[in-house]
Amino acid sequence: KKDTDTADETGGGSKLTVDLSNPDNAALNKAGGYIIVSNVIVINKGNDNYTAMSSICTHAGCTVSYSAAANNLPCPCHGSLFDIGGAVLKGPATKPLTVYPVSKSGNILTITR
């Protein structure tokens, strides 16, 4: 089953689902692993704990990545740096990354945007 991105019928945000048993998402099966899907970066923080946020830098729209060693999200374009909670650690970005709630049921992560 492929990951899905569907609108929420209740008028809330859309829901993005990530199947942890899909080989494309294997990076999420270990602490420090991450994937980027539909402009959302999903990170395994360890102990079955996941976080998700916008992967689009708030400065100039480049795609951030995740450094497990430094536990932060660097932007390759102009050097902005974000913490694991989306807050700006270093500019030129001034606004934090949008963080999305993540829930897990079995092998499925659901991210609400």
BATORKOL-829284 format. One line per 10 residues: for each residue x, y, z of N, C-alpha, C, O. Coordinates in nm, 2 decimals. Layout:
X Y Z X Y Z X Y Z X Y Z ~ ...
END
This chain:
0.08 -0.12 0.00 0.00 0.00 0.00 0.09 0.12 0.00 0.18 0.13 0.08 ~ 0.06 0.21 -0.09 0.14 0.34 -0.10 0.09 0.44 0.01 -0.02 0.43 0.06 ~ 0.17 0.53 0.04 0.13 0.64 0.13 0.02 0.72 0.07 0.02 0.73 -0.05 ~ -0.07 0.77 0.16 -0.18 0.84 0.10 -0.19 0.98 0.17 -0.14 1.00 0.28 ~ -0.24 1.07 0.09 -0.26 1.21 0.14 -0.40 1.25 0.10 -0.43 1.27 -0.01 ~ -0.48 1.25 0.21 -0.63 1.27 0.18 -0.68 1.39 0.26 -0.63 1.42 0.37 ~ -0.78 1.46 0.21 -0.85 1.57 0.28 -0.93 1.51 0.39 -0.99 1.40 0.37 ~ -0.94 1.58 0.50 -1.02 1.54 0.61 -1.17 1.58 0.58 -1.19 1.70 0.55 ~ -1.26 1.49 0.60 -1.40 1.52 0.57 -1.46 1.62 0.67 -1.56 1.68 0.64 ~ -1.40 1.64 0.78 -1.46 1.73 0.89 -1.42 1.87 0.86 -1.46 1.96 0.94
-1.35 1.90 0.76 -1.31 2.04 0.73 -1.18 2.08 0.80 -1.13 2.19 0.78 ~ -1.11 1.98 0.87 -0.98 2.01 0.93 -0.88 2.00 0.82 -0.90 2.01 0.70 ~ -0.75 1.98 0.86 -0.64 1.96 0.77 -0.65 1.83 0.70 -0.74 1.75 0.72 ~ -0.56 1.81 0.60 -0.55 1.68 0.53 -0.47 1.59 0.62 -0.40 1.63 0.71 ~ -0.49 1.46 0.60 -0.42 1.36 0.67 -0.32 1.29 0.57 -0.36 1.25 0.46 ~ -0.20 1.27 0.62 -0.10 1.20 0.54 -0.07 1.07 0.62 -0.04 1.08 0.74 ~ -0.08 0.96 0.55 -0.05 0.83 0.62 0.08 0.78 0.56 0.11 0.78 0.44 ~ 0.16 0.72 0.65 0.29 0.66 0.62 0.29 0.52 0.67 0.27 0.49 0.79 ~ 0.31 0.42 0.58 0.31 0.28 0.61 0.45 0.24 0.65 0.54 0.24 0.56 ~ 0.48 0.21 0.77 0.61 0.18 0.82 0.66 0.04 0.76 0.78 0.01 0.76
0.57 -0.04 0.71 0.61 -0.17 0.65 0.65 -0.16 0.51 0.69 -0.25 0.44 ~ 0.62 -0.04 0.45 0.66 -0.01 0.31 0.81 0.01 0.30 0.87 0.09 0.37 ~ 0.88 -0.07 0.21 1.03 -0.05 0.20 1.07 0.09 0.17 1.18 0.13 0.21 ~ 0.99 0.17 0.11 1.03 0.31 0.08 1.04 0.39 0.21 1.11 0.49 0.21 ~ 0.98 0.34 0.32 0.98 0.42 0.45 1.07 0.35 0.55 1.06 0.38 0.67 ~ 1.16 0.26 0.50 1.24 0.18 0.59 1.33 0.26 0.69 1.36 0.22 0.80 ~ 1.37 0.38 0.64 1.45 0.47 0.73 1.38 0.50 0.86 1.45 0.53 0.96 ~ 1.25 0.50 0.86 1.17 0.53 0.98 1.17 0.42 1.09 1.12 0.44 1.20 ~ 1.23 0.31 1.05 1.23 0.19 1.14 1.34 0.19 1.24 1.36 0.10 1.32 ~ 1.43 0.30 1.23 1.54 0.31 1.33 1.55 0.45 1.38 1.51 0.55 1.31
1.59 0.46 1.50 1.60 0.59 1.57 1.70 0.68 1.48 1.80 0.63 1.44 ~ 1.66 0.80 1.46 1.74 0.90 1.38 1.71 0.89 1.23 1.76 0.98 1.16 ~ 1.63 0.80 1.19 1.59 0.79 1.05 1.48 0.89 1.02 1.41 0.93 1.10 ~ 1.48 0.93 0.89 1.37 1.02 0.85 1.34 1.00 0.70 1.42 0.94 0.62 ~ 1.22 1.05 0.66 1.18 1.05 0.52 1.12 1.19 0.50 1.08 1.26 0.59 ~ 1.11 1.23 0.37 1.03 1.35 0.33 0.93 1.30 0.23 0.96 1.24 0.13 ~ 0.80 1.33 0.26 0.69 1.29 0.18 0.59 1.40 0.18 0.55 1.46 0.28 ~ 0.54 1.44 0.06 0.44 1.55 0.05 0.48 1.68 0.12 0.40 1.74 0.19 ~ 0.61 1.72 0.11 0.66 1.84 0.18 0.65 1.83 0.34 0.65 1.93 0.40 ~ 0.65 1.71 0.39 0.66 1.68 0.53 0.78 1.60 0.56 0.80 1.49 0.50
0.86 1.64 0.66 0.97 1.56 0.71 0.92 1.48 0.83 0.87 1.54 0.93 ~ 0.94 1.35 0.83 0.89 1.26 0.94 1.02 1.20 1.00 1.10 1.15 0.92 ~ 1.04 1.22 1.13 1.16 1.17 1.20 1.13 1.08 1.31 1.04 1.10 1.38 ~ 1.21 0.97 1.31 1.20 0.87 1.42 1.29 0.92 1.53 1.41 0.92 1.52 ~ 1.23 0.97 1.65 1.31 1.02 1.76 1.36 0.91 1.85 1.42 0.94 1.95 ~ 1.32 0.78 1.82 1.36 0.67 1.91 1.24 0.64 2.00 1.15 0.72 2.03 ~ 1.25 0.52 2.06 1.15 0.47 2.15 1.00 0.48 2.09 0.91 0.52 2.17 ~ 0.99 0.45 1.97 0.86 0.45 1.90 0.80 0.59 1.91 0.67 0.61 1.92 ~ 0.88 0.69 1.90 0.83 0.83 1.91 0.87 0.90 1.78 0.99 0.90 1.74 ~ 0.77 0.96 1.71 0.79 1.02 1.58 0.75 1.17 1.59 0.66 1.21 1.67
0.81 1.25 1.51 0.77 1.39 1.49 0.76 1.42 1.34 0.83 1.36 1.26 ~ 0.67 1.51 1.31 0.66 1.55 1.17 0.64 1.70 1.16 0.58 1.76 1.25 ~ 0.70 1.76 1.06 0.69 1.91 1.04 0.71 1.94 0.89 0.75 1.85 0.81 ~ 0.68 2.06 0.86 0.70 2.10 0.72 0.85 2.09 0.68 0.93 2.12 0.76 ~ 0.88 2.04 0.56 1.01 2.02 0.52 1.06 2.15 0.44 1.17 2.15 0.39 ~ 0.97 2.25 0.43 1.00 2.37 0.35 1.05 2.48 0.45 0.98 2.53 0.53 ~ 1.17 2.52 0.42 1.24 2.63 0.50 1.15 2.75 0.49 1.10 2.79 0.38 ~ 1.13 2.82 0.61 1.05 2.94 0.61 1.12 3.06 0.56 1.06 3.17 0.55 ~ 1.25 3.05 0.52 1.32 3.16 0.47 1.30 3.17 0.32 1.25 3.28 0.27 ~ 1.34 3.07 0.24 1.33 3.09 0.09 1.27 2.96 0.03 1.28 2.95 -0.10
1.21 2.87 0.11 1.14 2.76 0.05 1.22 2.64 0.01 1.17 2.55 -0.06 ~ 1.35 2.64 0.05 1.43 2.52 0.02 1.38 2.40 0.11 1.31 2.42 0.21 ~ 1.43 2.28 0.08 1.39 2.16 0.16 1.50 2.13 0.26 1.61 2.12 0.23 ~ 1.46 2.13 0.39 1.55 2.10 0.50 1.57 1.95 0.50 1.49 1.87 0.44 ~ 1.68 1.91 0.57 1.70 1.77 0.59 1.71 1.75 0.74 1.69 1.84 0.82 ~ 1.75 1.63 0.79 1.76 1.60 0.93 1.90 1.55 0.96 1.95 1.46 0.89 ~ 1.97 1.60 1.06 2.10 1.55 1.10 2.07 1.48 1.24 2.05 1.55 1.34 ~ 2.08 1.35 1.23 2.06 1.27 1.36 2.18 1.30 1.45 2.15 1.31 1.58 ~ 2.30 1.32 1.40 2.41 1.34 1.49 2.40 1.47 1.57 2.43 1.48 1.68 ~ 2.35 1.58 1.50 2.33 1.71 1.57 2.19 1.73 1.62 2.17 1.82 1.69
2.10 1.63 1.58 1.96 1.64 1.63 1.90 1.78 1.59 1.83 1.84 1.67 ~ 1.92 1.82 1.46 1.86 1.94 1.41 1.83 1.93 1.26 1.87 1.83 1.20 ~ 1.77 2.03 1.21 1.73 2.03 1.07 1.80 2.15 0.99 1.75 2.26 1.01 ~ 1.90 2.12 0.92 1.97 2.22 0.85 1.91 2.25 0.71 1.85 2.16 0.65 ~ 1.91 2.37 0.67 1.87 2.41 0.53 1.99 2.43 0.45 2.08 2.51 0.48 ~ 2.00 2.36 0.33 2.12 2.37 0.25 2.14 2.50 0.17 2.25 2.53 0.13 ~ 2.04 2.58 0.16 2.04 2.69 0.07 2.12 2.81 0.14 2.21 2.87 0.08 ~ 2.07 2.85 0.25 2.13 2.97 0.31 2.18 2.95 0.46 2.21 3.05 0.53 ~ 2.18 2.83 0.50 2.23 2.80 0.63 2.14 2.81 0.75 2.18 2.80 0.87 ~ 2.01 2.83 0.73 1.92 2.83 0.84 1.92 2.69 0.91 1.95 2.59 0.85
1.89 2.69 1.04 1.90 2.57 1.12 1.78 2.57 1.22 1.75 2.67 1.28 ~ 1.71 2.46 1.23 1.59 2.44 1.31 1.61 2.33 1.41 1.69 2.23 1.38 ~ 1.55 2.34 1.53 1.56 2.23 1.62 1.45 2.13 1.59 1.37 2.14 1.50 ~ 1.46 2.02 1.67 1.36 1.90 1.64 1.22 1.94 1.67 1.13 1.87 1.64 ~ 1.20 2.06 1.73 1.06 2.11 1.76 1.02 2.21 1.65 0.91 2.27 1.66 ~ 1.11 2.23 1.55 1.08 2.33 1.45 1.12 2.47 1.47 1.12 2.55 1.38 ~ 1.17 2.50 1.59 1.21 2.64 1.62 1.34 2.68 1.55 1.43 2.59 1.52 ~ 1.36 2.80 1.52 1.48 2.85 1.45 1.59 2.86 1.55 1.58 2.92 1.66 ~ 1.70 2.79 1.51 1.83 2.80 1.59 1.92 2.90 1.53 2.00 2.96 1.60 ~ 1.92 2.91 1.40 2.01 3.00 1.33 1.94 3.05 1.20 1.88 2.98 1.13
1.95 3.18 1.18 1.89 3.24 1.06 1.97 3.22 0.93 2.07 3.15 0.94 ~ 1.92 3.27 0.82 1.83 3.38 0.81 1.68 3.36 0.83 1.60 3.45 0.84 ~ 1.64 3.23 0.84 1.49 3.21 0.87 1.46 3.28 1.00 1.54 3.28 1.10 ~ 1.34 3.33 1.01 1.29 3.39 1.13 1.17 3.32 1.19 1.13 3.34 1.31 ~ 1.10 3.25 1.10 0.97 3.18 1.15 1.00 3.03 1.16 1.08 2.97 1.08 ~ 0.94 2.96 1.26 0.96 2.82 1.28 0.90 2.74 1.17 0.81 2.78 1.10 ~ 0.94 2.61 1.16 0.87 2.52 1.08 0.74 2.48 1.14 0.73 2.47 1.26 ~ 0.64 2.45 1.06 0.51 2.41 1.11 0.52 2.26 1.15 0.56 2.18 1.08 ~ 0.48 2.24 1.28 0.49 2.10 1.33 0.35 2.04 1.32 0.25 2.11 1.35 ~ 0.34 1.91 1.29 0.21 1.85 1.27 0.20 1.73 1.37 0.30 1.66 1.40
0.08 1.71 1.42 0.05 1.60 1.51 0.07 1.46 1.44 0.04 1.45 1.32 ~ 0.13 1.37 1.51 0.16 1.23 1.45 0.09 1.13 1.55 0.11 1.14 1.67 ~ 0.01 1.04 1.49 -0.04 0.93 1.57 0.00 0.80 1.50 0.02 0.79 1.38 ~ 0.02 0.69 1.58 0.06 0.56 1.53 -0.04 0.46 1.56 -0.08 0.44 1.68 ~ -0.08 0.38 1.46 -0.17 0.26 1.49 -0.11 0.15 1.41 -0.12 0.15 1.28 ~ -0.06 0.05 1.48 0.01 -0.06 1.41 0.13 -0.01 1.33 0.22 0.05 1.39 ~ 0.13 -0.04 1.20 0.24 0.01 1.12 0.21 0.14 1.05 0.29 0.18 0.96 ~ 0.11 0.20 1.08 0.06 0.33 1.01 0.08 0.45 1.10 0.03 0.46 1.21 ~ 0.16 0.55 1.04 0.16 0.68 1.11 0.06 0.77 1.03 0.06 0.77 0.91 ~ -0.01 0.85 1.11 -0.10 0.94 1.05 -0.06 1.08 1.10 -0.05 1.11 1.22
-0.03 1.17 1.00 0.01 1.30 1.02 -0.11 1.39 0.98 -0.15 1.39 0.87 ~ -0.15 1.48 1.07 -0.26 1.57 1.04 -0.21 1.71 1.01 -0.14 1.77 1.09 ~ -0.24 1.76 0.89 -0.19 1.89 0.85 -0.30 1.99 0.85 -0.28 2.11 0.82
END
